[in-house]
Amino acid sequence: MKLALAVSIALFSFVNTITAQESVNQVTLDSLNIVQLEEVHVVGIRKPLHQKMLHYYKSNNAATLEDILSRLPELSLTRRGTMGMEPAIRYLNGGQINVQIDGMNIHGACTDKMDPVSIYVEPINLENLQVQTANSGFINGSSIGGTLNFKMAEPVFMEDKKITGQFNSGYQTASSGFYESLRINYNSSRWAFRASGTYRNHQDYTSGGGNLIPFSQYQKMNYSFSAKYQQNAHSYIKLDFLGDDGWNIGYAGLPMDVGYAAARIGSISYYHEQPKTKLSKWMAKIYSNSVRHFMDDAKRPFVPMHMDMPGESKTSGFITEWNLNVSKRQQFQFRADGSTTFLKASMTMYQTGQVPMYMLTWPNNHRNQIGMGATWQYLLDSSSSIKLNGRFDLNESSLNTVEAKNHVAIFDPEFHGRTDFLKNIALQFSNKTLKHFNISSSLGYTERMPTASELFGFYLFNASDRYDYIGHPALQPERSLQADLSLVYRLKQSSLELNVYYAKVSNFIVGKVNTAYSIMTIGAYGVKTYSNIPFATVSGAELSGFLHLANEIDYVMTMRYTNAIDNENQYLPFVAPLKTISSIRYQHYPFSAQLESETALSQNNISNKYGEDITKGFSLLHARFGYNFKALQNELGLQFGVENIFDKLYHEHLDVGNIPRPGRNIYVQLKLDLK
């Protein structure tokens, strides 16, 4: 990290010597699927229709980040509890994708995947969320599945106002849940500050039919602060801090709950932007974050042996990005980054009349990473372009203590650390020959490192198939060859997009039964060791559309389908069935009304050897209403609605333990815009 800090300091110094270059026409590199979460206009980010799509993605003011993610056609979520749902991009998840905040690497501290990065973010402290699928999603880090990046909202400079803000308050009946949030923006001539805070408190919720779901409660508080200093018309320095504290978090689909989960995330950045010059953008950032997570089963009845399972994660790193307008036809984007991550997790078992038993579940380990990525785009003519993406990473994995080395030596006495060189490359072609159609296709080769659990995990219990899992330090990196095709039709204020994809992942990592070892967890069916199989294939399609029906009526829909099989033509686990969400919205100020349907087919293509069972299909109906009015020169907004109107008893295929989802839920919310 000394090298990383030195490089960052040098880059910060260098930016002050940058001079303006000749003006050129800019070729856009933005191929992201960006979901705007702020209602203010953000120059250079917002795409057409995003303002109207906001009401679809963010269905109500109290929507969690997971609620928003579940509506994206590329994403699916594995649900182990009411919060902490694990995102997947086109089936691939965990170490197969990058989940970042402002491009920063962050690692959860839970061995049971109860704290994905998304758990520590709230919509109110975000400007947008960015989804990059496989062939463009490795620029921020080697990945076979893509990148999900949460872009923090920045302080805003406004000439006519010093202070602006928003207050939200809400209540919902299914979980007797309260939601409160506040954000404030203050600016002077050179300084701007933004602060936000969110509090959520939910009790055990009721499912369809009125059954109470135990261990589904949670409380959390999220807070952020950002300060921006405008050095000149083109450059500024920014300081960001994000904190999140959750406690008394129930996980109904798992045998343990969470006593607390806490994250502290900070960074300082330098930005230089001149869109019409050779160097259109330059950014440098140094950052650090820490996550603490504590699992326990103290509140669970009839537990044969109580356990505590604390975990800790610490990551520090640097990022620098350059955007260059090479010529009227060419644009080049470059990113260099490095990070170091420390992980540690343990388990203490308390058996009546016995001395407590202690073991490491993540033996203390470090991963040092340094990498470079680039994108070159060339405009062939007025309707066609090609784009080349590439990246490489150097990863060094090591164990830090004698105790950690002794744990791993039980299964691999020869392991003394490993170094891996990862390579990623993809080529994309886009064409807009027809007036309203755009077609693009890409082909890529990508690689990813095994995770700490896959390398060093020590008797990690998987509640899905009820096996203890053991890591394998000699695992090979996964390698993927993938192709996708996108068709987009746009006409005035309407659009329709179809995406089709296919990936063949070599050295695919799965758990294989190992009869040489005995179980550690009471009730486990056996022990599995993480292993490489020859390959697996993932394919599917996504359809999304926005239709402007009339001046005051809009229709939005998304649909996704995925198929995943292994080298023996057997279905892989946790494949979501075909699902569609559609919404029709009427808005005539100050009133709005929205009717939604949510439908999933049954999933019969299951993996018996991974403990899956058939999941029935379901259809839900939701209704949402809003009314805005003025009060003391401020704008008040009242939202109310009913979700799962017919109180349907259902669960989704990716819900661990088949725990029913909430039944009929009536909510009411108040929003006050401070102007």
C-alpha positions as CSV (number, residue, x, y, z in Angstrom):
1,M,0.0,0.0,0.0
2,K,3.0,2.4,0.4
3,L,3.4,2.1,-3.4
4,A,-0.3,2.8,-3.9
5,L,-0.3,5.9,-1.7
6,A,2.9,7.2,-3.4
7,V,1.3,6.7,-6.9
8,S,-1.9,8.5,-5.7
9,I,0.0,11.5,-4.3
10,A,2.0,11.8,-7.5
11,L,-1.2,11.7,-9.5
12,F,-2.8,14.4,-7.4
13,S,0.2,16.6,-7.9
14,F,0.3,16.0,-11.6
15,V,-3.3,17.1,-12.2
16,N,-2.3,20.7,-11.3
17,T,0.1,20.8,-14.3
18,I,-2.6,19.8,-16.8
19,T,-3.3,22.4,-19.5
20,A,-6.2,22.7,-21.8
21,Q,-5.9,20.9,-25.2
22,E,-7.5,21.6,-28.5
23,S,-11.2,21.3,-28.7
24,V,-12.6,18.2,-30.4
25,N,-16.0,16.5,-30.9
26,Q,-16.5,13.9,-28.1
27,V,-17.4,10.3,-28.8
28,T,-19.4,8.8,-25.9
29,L,-18.1,5.8,-24.0
30,D,-21.2,5.5,-21.9
31,S,-22.6,2.0,-22.4
32,L,-23.7,1.7,-18.8
33,N,-27.3,0.9,-17.8
34,I,-27.6,3.8,-15.4
35,V,-30.6,4.1,-13.0
36,Q,-30.9,7.7,-11.8
37,L,-32.0,7.9,-8.1
38,E,-31.9,11.7,-7.7
39,E,-34.8,13.8,-9.1
40,V,-32.4,16.7,-10.0
41,H,-30.9,16.9,-13.4
42,V,-27.3,15.7,-13.6
43,V,-25.5,16.9,-16.7
44,G,-23.8,14.2,-18.7
45,I,-25.3,11.3,-16.8
46,R,-29.1,11.3,-17.3
47,K,-30.4,9.4,-20.3
48,P,-33.7,10.1,-22.0
49,L,-36.8,8.7,-20.1
50,H,-34.9,8.3,-16.8
51,Q,-37.0,10.9,-15.0
52,K,-40.2,9.1,-15.9
53,M,-38.5,5.7,-15.2
54,L,-37.7,6.9,-11.7
55,H,-41.2,6.1,-10.5
56,Y,-40.8,2.5,-11.8
57,Y,-37.4,1.7,-10.3
58,K,-38.1,3.6,-7.1
59,S,-41.7,2.5,-6.5
60,N,-42.1,4.7,-3.4
61,N,-40.0,7.0,-1.2
62,A,-39.3,4.3,1.4
63,A,-38.1,1.8,-1.2
64,T,-34.8,0.1,-0.1
65,L,-31.9,-0.3,-2.5
66,E,-32.8,-4.0,-2.8
67,D,-36.3,-3.1,-3.9
68,I,-34.8,-1.0,-6.7
69,L,-32.3,-3.7,-7.7
70,S,-35.0,-6.3,-7.9
71,R,-36.7,-4.3,-10.8
72,L,-33.6,-4.2,-13.0
73,P,-33.8,-6.8,-15.8
74,E,-30.2,-7.8,-15.5
75,L,-30.4,-8.5,-11.8
76,S,-31.8,-11.2,-9.5
77,L,-31.5,-11.4,-5.7
78,T,-30.9,-14.3,-3.3
79,R,-32.9,-13.7,-0.2
80,R,-31.8,-15.1,3.1
81,G,-33.5,-12.5,5.3
82,T,-35.6,-9.3,5.0
83,M,-32.4,-7.3,4.3
84,G,-29.0,-8.3,3.0
85,M,-30.2,-9.9,-0.2
86,E,-27.3,-10.9,-2.5
87,P,-27.4,-9.4,-6.0
88,A,-26.5,-11.5,-9.1
89,I,-25.9,-10.2,-12.7
90,R,-27.3,-12.7,-15.2
91,Y,-27.1,-15.5,-12.6
92,L,-23.4,-14.9,-11.7
93,N,-22.8,-13.6,-8.1
94,G,-20.4,-13.3,-5.2
95,G,-16.8,-13.2,-6.4
96,Q,-18.0,-13.6,-10.0
97,I,-19.1,-9.9,-10.1
98,N,-17.9,-6.6,-8.8
99,V,-20.1,-4.8,-6.3
100,Q,-18.6,-1.4,-5.6
101,I,-19.4,2.1,-4.1
102,D,-17.9,4.9,-6.3
103,G,-15.7,2.4,-7.9
104,M,-14.1,1.3,-4.6
105,N,-13.5,-2.3,-3.6
106,I,-15.4,-3.3,-0.4
107,H,-15.6,-6.8,1.0
108,G,-18.4,-8.1,3.3
109,A,-17.4,-9.5,6.7
110,C,-19.8,-12.4,6.8
111,T,-18.9,-15.9,5.8
112,D,-22.6,-16.7,5.2
113,K,-23.1,-13.9,2.6
114,M,-25.4,-12.0,4.9
115,D,-23.8,-8.6,4.2
116,P,-23.3,-7.9,0.5
117,V,-22.0,-4.4,-0.2
118,S,-25.5,-3.3,-1.1
119,I,-26.6,-3.7,2.5
120,Y,-24.6,-0.7,3.6
121,V,-26.1,1.7,1.0
122,E,-29.4,3.7,1.1
123,P,-31.1,5.3,-2.0
124,I,-31.0,8.7,-0.4
125,N,-27.2,8.9,-0.4
126,L,-26.9,7.8,-4.0
127,E,-27.0,9.7,-7.2
128,N,-27.4,6.6,-9.4
129,L,-26.6,3.0,-9.7
130,Q,-24.7,1.7,-12.7
131,V,-24.9,-1.9,-14.2
132,Q,-22.3,-3.2,-16.5
133,T,-22.7,-6.7,-17.8
134,A,-19.9,-9.2,-18.5
135,N,-18.1,-7.8,-21.6
136,S,-17.9,-4.3,-20.3
137,G,-18.1,-5.0,-16.6
138,F,-14.4,-5.8,-15.9
139,I,-13.0,-2.3,-16.3
140,N,-13.4,-1.7,-12.6
141,G,-11.9,-5.0,-11.7
142,S,-11.5,-8.5,-13.2
143,S,-14.9,-10.2,-13.4
144,I,-16.7,-12.8,-15.4
145,G,-20.2,-11.5,-14.6
146,G,-20.0,-7.7,-14.6
147,T,-20.1,-4.7,-12.2
148,L,-22.7,-3.1,-10.1
149,N,-21.5,0.3,-9.0
150,F,-23.3,2.6,-6.5
151,K,-22.5,6.2,-7.4
152,M,-22.7,8.5,-4.3
153,A,-24.6,11.7,-4.6
154,E,-22.4,14.8,-4.7
155,P,-22.9,18.3,-3.1
156,V,-24.5,20.6,-5.6
157,F,-23.6,24.3,-6.3
158,M,-26.7,26.5,-6.8
159,E,-26.6,30.2,-7.5
160,D,-30.0,31.1,-6.2
161,K,-30.2,28.9,-3.1
162,K,-27.9,28.3,-0.1
163,I,-29.8,25.4,1.5
164,T,-32.0,22.7,0.0
165,G,-33.1,19.4,1.3
166,Q,-35.7,16.7,1.7
167,F,-37.4,14.9,4.6
168,N,-39.3,11.6,4.3
169,S,-41.3,9.7,6.8
170,G,-43.3,6.6,6.3
171,Y,-45.1,3.6,7.9
172,Q,-46.1,0.2,6.5
173,T,-48.5,-2.4,8.0
174,A,-47.0,-5.8,7.1
175,S,-44.0,-5.3,9.4
176,S,-45.2,-2.4,11.5
177,G,-42.2,-0.7,10.0
178,F,-41.1,2.9,10.3
179,Y,-38.9,4.8,7.8
180,E,-37.3,8.3,8.4
181,S,-34.8,10.0,6.2
182,L,-33.3,13.5,5.8
183,R,-30.9,15.1,3.3
184,I,-29.5,18.6,3.3
185,N,-27.3,20.5,0.8
186,Y,-25.5,23.7,1.6
187,N,-23.3,25.7,-0.7
188,S,-21.2,28.9,-0.8
189,S,-19.1,30.3,-3.6
190,R,-16.4,27.6,-3.5
191,W,-17.7,25.1,-0.9
192,A,-20.7,22.7,-1.0
193,F,-21.7,20.2,1.6
194,R,-24.2,17.3,1.5
195,A,-25.4,15.2,4.5
196,S,-28.0,12.5,4.7
197,G,-29.4,10.1,7.2
198,T,-31.9,7.2,7.2
199,Y,-33.5,5.2,10.0
200,R,-35.5,2.0,9.4
201,N,-37.2,-0.1,12.1
202,H,-39.2,-3.2,11.2
203,Q,-40.8,-5.9,13.3
204,D,-41.5,-9.5,12.2
205,Y,-43.7,-9.2,9.1
206,T,-46.9,-11.2,8.2
207,S,-47.0,-13.3,5.1
208,G,-50.1,-13.9,2.9
209,G,-52.9,-15.3,5.0
210,G,-51.7,-13.4,8.1
211,N,-49.0,-15.7,9.3
212,L,-46.2,-14.1,11.4
213,I,-42.7,-14.8,10.1
214,P,-40.4,-15.1,13.1
215,F,-36.8,-13.7,12.8
216,S,-37.7,-11.2,10.0
217,Q,-37.2,-8.0,12.1
218,Y,-34.4,-5.5,11.7
219,Q,-33.2,-2.0,12.6
220,K,-30.6,0.1,10.9
221,M,-29.2,3.6,10.6
222,N,-27.4,4.9,7.6
223,Y,-25.6,8.3,7.4
224,S,-23.3,10.0,4.9
225,F,-21.4,13.3,4.5
226,S,-19.7,14.8,1.5
227,A,-17.8,18.0,1.1
228,K,-16.7,19.6,-2.2
229,Y,-14.2,22.4,-2.7
230,Q,-14.3,24.0,-6.2
231,Q,-10.6,24.9,-7.0
232,N,-11.5,26.5,-10.3
233,A,-14.0,26.2,-13.1
234,H,-12.7,22.7,-14.1
235,S,-11.3,21.2,-10.9
236,Y,-12.5,20.3,-7.5
237,I,-11.6,18.2,-4.4
238,K,-14.2,16.0,-2.7
239,L,-14.3,14.2,0.6
240,D,-16.9,11.4,1.2
241,F,-17.9,9.4,4.2
242,L,-20.6,6.7,4.5
243,G,-21.5,4.9,7.7
244,D,-24.1,2.2,8.3
245,D,-25.1,0.4,11.5
246,G,-27.6,-2.4,11.7
247,W,-28.6,-4.4,14.7
248,N,-31.1,-7.0,15.8
249,I,-31.3,-8.3,12.2
250,G,-33.3,-11.5,11.7
251,Y,-32.5,-14.0,9.0
252,A,-35.5,-16.3,8.8
253,G,-34.0,-18.5,6.1
254,L,-30.8,-19.2,8.1
255,P,-30.1,-20.8,11.5
256,M,-28.5,-17.6,12.8
257,D,-29.3,-13.9,13.1
258,V,-27.1,-10.8,13.2
259,G,-26.4,-8.9,16.4
260,Y,-24.8,-6.0,14.6
261,A,-23.4,-5.1,11.2
262,A,-21.4,-1.9,10.8
263,A,-19.5,-0.3,7.9
264,R,-17.3,2.8,7.7
265,I,-16.4,3.9,4.2
266,G,-14.3,7.0,3.4
267,S,-12.4,8.5,0.4
268,I,-10.8,11.7,-0.9
269,S,-10.9,12.5,-4.6
270,Y,-9.6,15.0,-7.1
271,Y,-11.6,15.7,-10.3
272,H,-10.6,17.7,-13.4
273,E,-13.2,18.0,-16.2
274,Q,-13.0,19.8,-19.5
275,P,-15.3,17.9,-21.9
276,K,-14.2,19.7,-25.1
277,T,-10.4,19.3,-24.6
278,K,-8.1,16.4,-25.2
279,L,-8.1,15.4,-21.6
280,S,-11.9,15.5,-20.9
281,K,-11.7,14.0,-17.5
282,W,-9.1,13.1,-14.9
283,M,-9.9,11.6,-11.5
284,A,-7.7,10.3,-8.6
285,K,-9.0,8.8,-5.4
286,I,-7.6,7.2,-2.3
287,Y,-10.0,5.3,0.0
288,S,-10.3,3.1,3.0
289,N,-13.2,1.1,4.5
290,S,-13.9,-1.4,7.3
291,V,-16.8,-3.7,8.0
292,R,-17.6,-5.6,11.2
293,H,-20.3,-8.3,11.3
294,F,-21.4,-10.4,14.3
295,M,-23.7,-13.5,13.8
296,D,-25.2,-15.2,16.8
297,D,-28.1,-17.5,17.6
298,A,-28.8,-16.3,21.2
299,K,-32.4,-15.5,20.4
300,R,-33.2,-18.8,18.6
301,P,-35.1,-21.5,20.7
302,F,-34.1,-25.1,20.9
303,V,-30.5,-24.6,19.7
304,P,-28.4,-27.7,20.6
305,M,-25.2,-25.6,20.8
306,H,-25.0,-21.8,20.8
307,M,-22.4,-20.1,18.6
308,D,-20.9,-16.7,18.0
309,M,-19.5,-15.9,14.6
310,P,-17.8,-12.4,14.3
311,G,-16.1,-11.3,11.1
312,E,-14.0,-8.4,10.0
313,S,-13.0,-6.8,6.7
314,K,-10.6,-4.0,6.0
315,T,-9.8,-2.6,2.5
316,S,-7.6,0.4,1.4
317,G,-6.8,1.4,-2.1
318,F,-6.4,4.0,-4.9
319,I,-8.1,4.7,-8.2
320,T,-7.2,6.9,-11.1
321,E,-9.2,7.4,-14.3
322,W,-8.5,9.3,-17.5
323,N,-10.8,10.1,-20.4
324,L,-9.1,11.2,-23.6
325,N,-10.6,12.7,-26.8
326,V,-7.9,11.3,-29.1
327,S,-9.6,12.7,-32.3
328,K,-13.0,13.4,-33.7
329,R,-13.5,9.7,-34.1
330,Q,-11.7,8.2,-31.2
331,Q,-12.0,8.3,-27.4
332,F,-9.9,6.5,-24.9
333,Q,-10.6,5.7,-21.2
334,F,-8.0,4.4,-18.8
335,R,-8.2,3.2,-15.2
336,A,-5.5,2.1,-12.9
337,D,-6.2,0.9,-9.3
338,G,-4.8,-1.1,-6.5
339,S,-6.1,-2.3,-3.1
340,T,-5.3,-4.5,-0.2
341,T,-7.9,-6.4,1.7
342,F,-7.7,-8.1,5.1
343,L,-10.3,-10.7,6.2
344,K,-10.8,-12.5,9.4
345,A,-13.7,-14.5,10.8
346,S,-14.1,-17.0,13.6
347,M,-16.6,-19.2,15.5
348,T,-16.9,-19.9,19.2
349,M,-19.2,-22.8,20.2
350,Y,-20.7,-23.0,23.7
351,Q,-21.7,-26.5,24.9
352,T,-23.2,-26.9,28.3
353,G,-20.7,-28.2,30.8
354,Q,-17.8,-27.9,28.3
355,V,-15.0,-25.4,27.6
356,P,-15.9,-23.1,24.7
357,M,-14.5,-24.3,21.4
358,Y,-12.9,-21.8,19.1
359,M,-11.9,-22.0,15.4
360,L,-11.2,-19.7,12.5
361,T,-13.8,-19.9,9.7
362,W,-11.8,-17.3,7.6
363,P,-8.2,-17.8,8.6
364,N,-6.6,-14.4,8.7
365,N,-5.7,-13.6,5.1
366,H,-4.6,-10.7,2.9
367,R,-5.2,-10.1,-0.8
368,N,-3.1,-7.4,-2.6
369,Q,-4.4,-6.4,-6.0
370,I,-3.1,-4.0,-8.7
371,G,-4.6,-3.7,-12.1
372,M,-5.1,-1.6,-15.2
373,G,-8.1,-1.3,-17.6
374,A,-8.8,0.6,-20.8
375,T,-11.6,1.2,-23.3
376,W,-11.0,2.5,-26.8
377,Q,-13.9,3.5,-29.0
378,Y,-13.6,4.3,-32.7
379,L,-16.4,5.9,-34.7
380,L,-16.4,4.1,-38.1
381,D,-19.0,6.5,-39.6
382,S,-22.1,8.4,-38.5
383,S,-23.9,5.2,-37.7
384,S,-21.3,2.5,-36.6
385,S,-18.6,2.2,-34.0
386,I,-16.4,-0.4,-32.4
387,K,-15.2,-0.6,-28.9
388,L,-12.3,-2.6,-27.4
389,N,-12.2,-3.2,-23.6
390,G,-9.2,-4.7,-21.8
391,R,-7.9,-5.2,-18.3
392,F,-5.3,-7.2,-16.4
393,D,-4.9,-7.7,-12.6
394,L,-2.1,-9.1,-10.5
395,N,-3.4,-10.7,-7.3
396,E,-1.3,-11.9,-4.3
397,S,-3.1,-14.0,-1.7
398,S,-1.4,-14.9,1.6
399,L,-2.1,-16.1,5.2
400,N,-1.0,-13.8,8.0
401,T,-0.7,-15.8,11.2
402,V,0.7,-19.1,12.3
403,E,-2.8,-20.0,13.5
404,A,-4.2,-19.3,10.0
405,K,-1.5,-21.3,8.3
406,N,-2.1,-24.2,10.6
407,H,-5.8,-24.2,9.8
408,V,-5.2,-24.3,6.0
409,A,-2.4,-26.9,6.4
410,I,-4.9,-29.4,7.6
411,F,-6.2,-29.7,4.0
412,D,-3.2,-28.3,2.0
413,P,0.1,-28.5,3.9
414,E,2.0,-27.2,0.9
415,F,0.2,-23.8,0.6
416,H,2.5,-20.8,1.3
417,G,0.6,-18.2,-0.7
418,R,-0.3,-17.7,-4.4
419,T,0.0,-15.1,-7.1
420,D,-2.4,-14.9,-10.0
421,F,-2.3,-12.9,-13.2
422,L,-5.9,-12.2,-14.6
423,K,-6.6,-11.2,-18.2
424,N,-9.8,-9.7,-19.7
425,I,-10.6,-8.5,-23.2
426,A,-13.8,-7.8,-25.2
427,L,-14.7,-6.4,-28.6
428,Q,-18.1,-4.6,-29.2
429,F,-19.7,-3.5,-32.5
430,S,-22.6,-1.0,-32.6
431,N,-24.7,0.0,-35.6
432,K,-27.6,2.4,-36.2
433,T,-28.3,2.0,-39.9
434,L,-32.1,2.1,-39.5
435,K,-33.7,5.3,-38.3
436,H,-35.1,4.0,-35.0
437,F,-33.1,0.9,-34.4
438,N,-29.7,0.3,-32.8
439,I,-28.0,-3.1,-32.7
440,S,-24.8,-4.0,-30.8
441,S,-23.0,-7.2,-30.3
442,S,-19.9,-8.2,-28.3
443,L,-17.5,-11.1,-27.7
444,G,-15.2,-11.3,-24.7
445,Y,-12.9,-13.4,-22.6
446,T,-12.8,-12.8,-18.9
447,E,-11.2,-14.3,-15.7
448,R,-11.8,-14.0,-11.9
449,M,-10.1,-15.0,-8.7
450,P,-11.6,-17.5,-6.3
451,T,-13.0,-15.8,-3.1
452,A,-11.6,-16.1,0.4
453,S,-14.3,-18.6,1.2
454,E,-13.5,-20.8,-1.8
455,L,-9.8,-20.7,-1.0
456,F,-9.6,-20.7,2.8
457,G,-13.1,-21.3,4.1
458,F,-13.2,-23.7,7.2
459,Y,-16.4,-25.5,7.8
460,L,-18.8,-22.9,6.4
461,F,-22.4,-24.2,6.8
462,N,-24.6,-23.6,3.7
463,A,-28.3,-23.5,4.8
464,S,-29.4,-24.1,1.2
465,D,-28.1,-27.6,0.8
466,R,-27.2,-28.2,4.5
467,Y,-23.6,-29.1,3.9
468,D,-20.4,-27.8,5.6
469,Y,-18.1,-26.3,3.0
470,I,-14.2,-26.3,3.0
471,G,-12.0,-24.2,0.9
472,H,-9.4,-25.4,-1.6
473,P,-6.3,-23.1,-1.8
474,A,-5.2,-24.6,-5.2
475,L,-8.5,-23.7,-7.0
476,Q,-8.0,-22.4,-10.6
477,P,-9.5,-19.0,-11.6
478,E,-12.7,-19.2,-13.5
479,R,-12.4,-18.3,-17.2
480,S,-15.4,-17.3,-19.3
481,L,-16.0,-16.9,-23.0
482,Q,-19.1,-14.9,-23.6
483,A,-21.2,-13.2,-26.3
484,D,-24.2,-11.0,-26.2
485,L,-26.5,-9.2,-28.6
486,S,-28.6,-6.1,-28.0
487,L,-31.5,-4.6,-30.1
488,V,-32.9,-1.2,-29.2
489,Y,-35.9,0.5,-30.8
490,R,-36.6,4.1,-29.9
491,L,-39.4,6.3,-31.1
492,K,-39.9,9.8,-29.6
493,Q,-40.7,9.1,-25.9
494,S,-40.9,5.3,-26.2
495,S,-38.3,2.6,-26.3
496,L,-38.0,-1.2,-26.4
497,E,-34.8,-3.2,-25.7
498,L,-34.0,-6.9,-26.1
499,N,-30.7,-8.4,-24.8
500,V,-29.6,-12.0,-25.5
501,Y,-26.5,-13.5,-23.9
502,Y,-24.4,-16.7,-23.6
503,A,-21.4,-17.6,-21.5
504,K,-19.3,-20.7,-21.2
505,V,-17.4,-20.6,-17.9
506,S,-14.4,-22.9,-17.6
507,N,-13.0,-24.1,-14.3
508,F,-16.5,-23.3,-12.8
509,I,-16.3,-23.5,-9.0
510,V,-18.9,-25.7,-7.1
511,G,-19.0,-27.7,-3.9
512,K,-18.3,-31.4,-4.3
513,V,-19.1,-34.0,-1.6
514,N,-16.0,-35.1,0.3
515,T,-16.6,-38.2,2.3
516,A,-13.1,-38.1,3.8
517,Y,-14.2,-35.4,6.3
518,S,-16.7,-35.4,9.2
519,I,-19.3,-32.7,9.7
520,M,-18.8,-29.9,12.1
521,T,-22.4,-28.4,12.1
522,I,-25.1,-30.4,14.0
523,G,-27.7,-31.5,11.4
524,A,-25.4,-31.1,8.4
525,Y,-25.8,-33.7,5.7
526,G,-22.0,-33.9,5.0
527,V,-19.0,-32.0,3.9
528,K,-18.3,-30.4,0.5
529,T,-15.0,-29.1,-0.8
530,Y,-14.9,-26.2,-3.3
531,S,-13.7,-27.7,-6.6
532,N,-13.3,-26.8,-10.3
533,I,-15.5,-28.6,-12.8
534,P,-14.7,-28.5,-16.5
535,F,-17.3,-25.9,-17.4
536,A,-20.8,-24.5,-17.0
537,T,-22.9,-22.5,-19.4
538,V,-25.2,-19.6,-18.7
539,S,-27.7,-18.2,-21.2
540,G,-30.7,-16.0,-21.2
541,A,-32.6,-12.9,-22.4
542,E,-34.0,-9.7,-21.1
543,L,-36.7,-7.4,-22.4
544,S,-37.5,-4.0,-21.2
545,G,-39.8,-1.3,-22.6
546,F,-41.2,2.2,-22.0
547,L,-44.3,3.2,-23.8
548,H,-45.7,6.7,-23.7
549,L,-49.4,6.1,-24.2
550,A,-50.7,9.6,-23.8
551,N,-49.7,12.9,-22.3
552,E,-50.4,11.7,-18.8
553,I,-50.1,7.9,-19.1
554,D,-46.9,5.8,-19.3
555,Y,-46.3,2.0,-19.4
556,V,-43.1,0.3,-18.2
557,M,-42.2,-3.4,-18.2
558,T,-39.2,-5.6,-17.7
559,M,-38.8,-9.4,-18.3
560,R,-35.9,-11.7,-17.7
561,Y,-35.2,-15.4,-18.3
562,T,-32.0,-17.4,-17.4
563,N,-30.8,-20.9,-17.9
564,A,-27.6,-22.4,-16.3
565,I,-26.3,-26.0,-16.6
566,D,-23.0,-27.7,-15.7
567,N,-20.8,-29.9,-17.9
568,E,-23.0,-33.0,-17.2
569,N,-26.0,-31.1,-18.6
570,Q,-27.5,-30.9,-15.1
571,Y,-29.2,-27.7,-13.9
572,L,-27.2,-25.4,-11.6
573,P,-28.8,-24.1,-8.4
574,F,-30.4,-20.7,-7.8
575,V,-31.6,-20.0,-11.3
576,A,-34.5,-17.7,-11.2
577,P,-37.5,-18.6,-13.5
578,L,-39.0,-16.2,-16.1
579,K,-40.2,-13.1,-14.3
580,T,-41.9,-9.9,-15.5
581,I,-42.9,-6.7,-13.8
582,S,-45.1,-4.1,-15.5
583,S,-46.5,-0.8,-14.4
584,I,-48.9,1.7,-15.9
585,R,-48.8,5.2,-14.4
586,Y,-51.2,8.2,-14.7
587,Q,-49.8,11.6,-13.6
588,H,-51.6,14.9,-13.8
589,Y,-50.2,17.3,-11.2
590,P,-50.8,17.2,-8.3
591,F,-52.2,13.7,-8.5
592,S,-50.6,10.4,-9.6
593,A,-51.8,6.8,-9.7
594,Q,-49.8,3.6,-10.6
595,L,-51.0,0.0,-11.0
596,E,-48.3,-2.7,-11.1
597,S,-48.3,-6.4,-11.8
598,E,-45.5,-8.8,-10.8
599,T,-45.5,-12.4,-12.3
600,A,-43.1,-15.3,-12.1
601,L,-43.5,-18.7,-13.6
602,S,-42.9,-21.9,-11.7
603,Q,-39.3,-23.2,-11.6
604,N,-39.2,-26.9,-12.4
605,N,-35.6,-26.9,-13.7
606,I,-34.0,-27.6,-10.3
607,S,-30.8,-29.0,-9.0
608,N,-31.6,-31.9,-6.7
609,K,-27.9,-32.4,-5.7
610,Y,-27.8,-28.9,-4.4
611,G,-31.0,-29.4,-2.3
612,E,-33.4,-27.5,-4.4
613,D,-37.2,-28.1,-4.8
614,I,-39.8,-26.9,-7.3
615,T,-41.1,-23.4,-6.7
616,K,-44.6,-22.5,-7.7
617,G,-45.3,-19.5,-9.9
618,F,-47.2,-16.4,-8.6
619,S,-48.9,-13.2,-9.7
620,L,-49.2,-10.1,-7.6
621,L,-50.9,-6.8,-8.0
622,H,-49.9,-3.5,-6.4
623,A,-51.5,0.0,-6.4
624,R,-49.7,3.3,-5.6
625,F,-51.1,6.8,-5.3
626,G,-49.5,10.2,-4.8
627,Y,-50.6,13.8,-4.1
628,N,-48.4,16.9,-4.0
629,F,-49.3,20.3,-2.6
630,K,-47.6,23.5,-1.5
631,A,-47.2,24.5,2.1
632,L,-45.2,27.6,3.4
633,Q,-43.3,27.8,0.0
634,N,-42.2,24.2,0.3
635,E,-43.7,21.2,-1.5
636,L,-45.3,18.4,0.4
637,G,-45.9,15.0,-1.2
638,L,-48.2,12.3,0.2
639,Q,-47.8,8.7,-1.0
640,F,-50.0,5.8,-0.1
641,G,-50.5,2.4,-1.6
642,V,-51.3,-1.3,-1.2
643,E,-48.7,-4.0,-2.2
644,N,-49.8,-7.6,-2.7
645,I,-53.4,-6.5,-2.8
646,F,-54.9,-10.0,-2.7
647,D,-52.7,-11.1,0.2
648,K,-51.0,-13.9,-1.9
649,L,-49.0,-16.5,0.0
650,Y,-45.9,-17.0,-2.1
651,H,-42.1,-17.2,-2.1
652,E,-39.6,-16.8,-4.9
653,H,-37.2,-19.5,-6.1
654,L,-34.1,-17.6,-4.8
655,D,-35.6,-17.4,-1.2
656,V,-33.4,-19.6,1.0
657,G,-35.6,-21.9,3.2
658,N,-38.7,-21.1,1.1
659,I,-39.7,-18.4,3.6
660,P,-42.9,-16.7,2.5
661,R,-42.7,-13.1,1.4
662,P,-44.8,-10.3,3.0
663,G,-48.6,-10.5,2.5
664,R,-50.8,-7.5,2.0
665,N,-48.9,-4.3,2.9
666,I,-50.5,-0.9,3.2
667,Y,-48.1,2.0,3.4
668,V,-48.3,5.8,3.8
669,Q,-45.5,8.2,3.4
670,L,-44.9,12.0,3.6
671,K,-42.2,13.9,1.7
672,L,-41.2,17.5,2.4
673,D,-39.0,19.3,-0.1
674,L,-37.1,22.1,1.6
675,K,-36.5,24.9,-1.0
